[in-house]
Amino acid sequence: MSVSGCDGLKAQLDCIKTYSAGVTSLFTIRLDCTGGRVYDCTGLALDVTGKVSLRAGKACSLFARPSLTVGTNDTSSPALFKVGGAAHASLSIRGADMSLGGGRGGILADGGGGVALTSVTISGGLGPLVGGARRGGAVYASNAKVSLSSTTLTSNAAALGGALYFEADSGFAPSGLVAPLSISGSKLTGNTADRDGGALYATTARTDSKATVSVRSTTASENKVGAPGRCSAKAWGPESFPCMRGWLFVRVALVRLRALECY
């Protein structure tokens, strides 16, 4: 199915919400660039309760990507996309941009199958308020897998995890061998956290391989922690590493950092 405006995208997601109860089939939605590539989502909240894949559609290219935008300081919902409500609920996005206007987050995933972003840019996000603190300016995930590939998270803000916040309780046991939080070939730039994790904050109650964070071939630059004197790069587990200029806070069983550039 194809859509050419944010109202059309919301209608398709609402339709999926109505008919996908107990259905684990993948629903693919094409974001067409015909007649303009900007999807104005100001005032709209997009609920993902099924297994949904968003892809660039007609008239899109490397130079004309679909762009989901919201107005400046739009606070109509905690995040543009809310993923959850069913064990299989998941969101996959490829080849699109999100410009969030500094008023709300990009993706809030609470349980379900998680989030996979490939060749996506998310900017201007403000983390949703969870437990008295804003968490994950671009992506907030609780007990949900997160995969970022060739993706850029830039100029996002929160109290914890300026770009991305990930947490999992002791009962979270994702299937397969892929790390619950995996970032590869991506860029985390110019994000800010008031308290910890200028770009990334990850914590879990598990103490085994199901609590692995994997970051490889990724650049982290100009990410900041607002509170003076805070070193937000801490790790507990088999590996330890020095403070990386405020960009990372990790408390998990295993951290894998490879081909990582921090400056």
C-alpha positions in Angstrom: 0.0 0.0 0.0 1.2 3.6 -0.7 0.5 6.9 1.0 1.3 10.4 0.0 0.5 12.4 3.1 0.7 12.1 6.9 -3.1 11.9 7.2 -2.9 8.9 4.8 -0.2 7.3 6.8 -2.2 7.7 10.0 -5.3 6.2 8.3 -3.3 3.1 7.2 -1.8 2.6 10.7 -5.3 3.0 12.2 -6.6 0.4 9.8 -3.8 -2.0 10.7 -4.6 -1.3 14.4 -8.2 -2.4 13.8 -7.5 -5.5 11.8 -4.2 -6.8 13.0 -5.2 -8.1 16.4 -3.5 -11.5 16.7 -2.2 -11.2 13.2 1.6 -11.3 12.8 1.8 -10.7 9.1 4.1 -7.9 7.9 2.3 -4.7 6.7 4.4 -2.7 4.2 3.6 1.0 3.6 5.3 3.0 0.9 5.9 6.7 1.5 5.5 8.2 -1.9 7.4 11.4 -3.0 5.0 12.1 -5.8 3.8 15.8 -5.6 6.1 16.5 -2.7 8.1 14.5 -0.3 7.2 16.3 3.0 4.7 14.6 5.3 3.4 17.3 7.7 2.5 15.3 10.8 1.9 18.3 13.1 -0.7 17.4 15.7 -0.8 13.7 14.7 0.2 10.7 16.7 1.0 7.5 14.8 0.3 4.2 16.7 2.0 1.0 15.5 0.3 -2.1 17.0 1.1 -4.5 14.2 4.3 -5.5 12.3 4.8 -2.5 10.1 7.5 -1.6 7.5 7.8 1.9 6.1 9.7 2.3 2.8 10.4 5.0 0.3 7.9 4.8 -2.5 7.1 6.4 -5.9 9.3 9.3 -7.1 11.7 8.9 -4.2 15.5 8.8 -4.6 18.7 9.4 -2.8 18.1 13.1 -3.4 14.3 13.1 -2.7 13.6 11.1 0.4 10.3 11.1 2.2 10.4 13.5 5.2 8.1 13.2 8.2 8.0 16.6 10.0 6.2 18.2 12.9 5.8 21.9 13.7 8.1 23.7 16.1 7.5 22.7 19.7 4.6 20.5 18.8 3.7 18.7 22.1 0.5 16.9 20.9 2.0 13.5 21.8 5.1 12.2 23.6 6.5 10.8 20.3 5.6 10.8 16.6 5.5 7.0 16.6 4.3 4.8 19.5 5.1 1.1 19.1 3.5 -1.5 21.3 0.2 -2.9 22.4 1.0 -6.4 21.1 3.9 -8.8 21.5 4.7 -8.7 17.8 4.3 -5.0 17.3 7.3 -3.6 15.5 8.4 -0.7 13.3 10.9 -0.9 10.5 11.8 2.3 8.6 14.2 2.5 5.6 15.3 5.5 3.6 13.3 8.3 5.3 13.9 11.4 7.5 12.2 12.8 10.6 12.3 16.4 11.6 10.7 16.8 15.0 10.7 20.5 15.8 12.0 20.2 19.3 8.7 19.4 20.9 8.4 15.6 21.1 10.3 12.4 20.5 10.6 10.3 17.3 9.8 6.8 18.4 8.5 5.4 21.7 8.7 1.6 21.8 7.3 -0.1 24.9 7.5 -3.8 24.6 6.7 -5.6 21.4 9.1 -6.6 18.6 11.1 -3.4 18.6 12.5 -0.9 16.2 14.8 -1.2 13.1 16.0 1.9 11.3 18.1 1.7 8.1 19.3 4.8 6.3 17.1 7.1 8.5 17.8 10.5 9.9 16.1 11.8 13.0 16.6 15.3 14.2 15.2 17.8 16.6 13.6 15.3 19.0 12.8 15.9 22.6 12.5 12.8 24.7 9.2 11.7 26.1 8.6 12.2 29.8 9.0 8.8 31.5 9.4 8.3 35.3 9.8 12.0 35.9 12.6 12.5 33.3 12.8 12.9 29.5 14.4 9.9 27.9 15.6 9.3 24.4 15.3 12.3 22.2 15.0 10.3 19.0 14.3 6.8 20.2 13.0 5.5 23.5 12.8 1.7 24.0 11.7 -0.3 27.0 11.9 -4.1 26.7 12.1 -3.7 22.9 14.9 -4.5 20.6 16.6 -1.6 18.7 18.7 -1.9 15.6 20.2 1.1 13.8 22.1 0.7 10.5 23.5 3.6 8.4 21.3 5.9 10.5 21.9 9.5 11.8 20.6 10.8 15.1 21.4 14.5 15.4 20.4 17.5 17.4 18.1 15.6 19.7 17.7 16.2 23.5 16.6 14.6 26.7 17.6 14.3 30.4 18.8 10.7 29.8 20.1 9.6 26.4 20.1 12.7 24.2 19.5 10.6 21.1 18.6 7.1 22.3 17.5 5.5 25.6 17.3 1.7 26.0 16.2 -0.2 29.1 15.2 -3.8 29.8 14.1 -5.6 32.9 15.2 -9.0 34.1 12.4 -10.8 32.2 13.3 -9.3 28.8 14.6 -12.2 26.7 14.7 -11.4 23.0 15.0 -14.3 20.6 18.0 -14.9 18.3 21.6 -14.0 18.5 21.3 -10.3 17.5 22.1 -7.9 20.4 19.0 -6.3 21.9 20.7 -2.9 21.1 22.7 -2.9 17.9 24.2 0.2 16.2 26.3 -0.1 13.0 27.6 2.3 10.4 25.7 5.2 12.0 26.3 8.7 13.3 25.3 10.2 16.6 26.0 13.9 16.4 25.2 17.1 18.3 22.8 15.5 20.8 22.4 16.7 24.4 21.5 15.1 27.7 20.8 17.2 30.8 21.9 14.3 33.1 23.6 11.3 31.5 24.3 9.8 28.1 24.8 12.7 25.7 24.0 10.4 22.8 23.2 7.0 24.3 21.9 5.7 27.6 21.5 1.9 28.0 20.7 0.0 31.1 19.3 -3.5 31.9 18.6 -5.7 34.9 19.8 -8.8 33.0 23.4 -10.2 33.5 23.8 -12.5 30.5 24.3 -12.2 26.8 20.6 -11.2 26.3 21.8 -7.8 27.7 24.4 -7.0 25.0 25.0 -3.6 23.5 26.9 -3.7 20.2 28.2 -0.5 18.6 30.4 -0.8 15.5 31.7 1.4 12.7 29.9 4.3 14.2 30.8 8.0 14.7 29.9 9.9 17.9 30.7 13.6 17.8 29.8 16.8 19.6 27.4 15.1 22.0 27.1 16.8 25.3 26.0 16.4 28.9 24.5 19.5 30.4 25.2 19.0 34.1 28.7 20.3 34.9 31.2 17.8 36.1 29.2 14.7 35.0 31.1 11.9 33.3 28.3 10.0 31.5 30.4 7.3 29.9 30.4 4.5 32.4 30.2 0.7 31.9 29.7 -2.2 34.2 30.5 -5.7 33.1 33.3 -7.7 31.4 34.6 -4.6 29.7 35.4 -1.1 31.0 36.5 2.0 29.2 37.2 5.6 30.0 34.9 8.6 29.8 34.2 9.3 26.1 33.4 13.0 26.3 30.0 12.6 27.7 28.3 10.7 24.9 27.7 7.2 26.4 26.1 5.8 29.5 25.9 2.0 29.6 25.1 -0.4 32.4 24.7 -3.9 30.8 26.3 -7.3 31.0 28.4 -6.9 27.8 29.5 -4.0 25.7 31.0 -4.5 22.3 32.6 -1.4 20.8 34.4 -1.8 17.4 35.7 0.7 14.9 34.2 3.5 16.9 35.2 7.1 16.4 34.6 9.5 19.3 35.5 13.2 19.2 
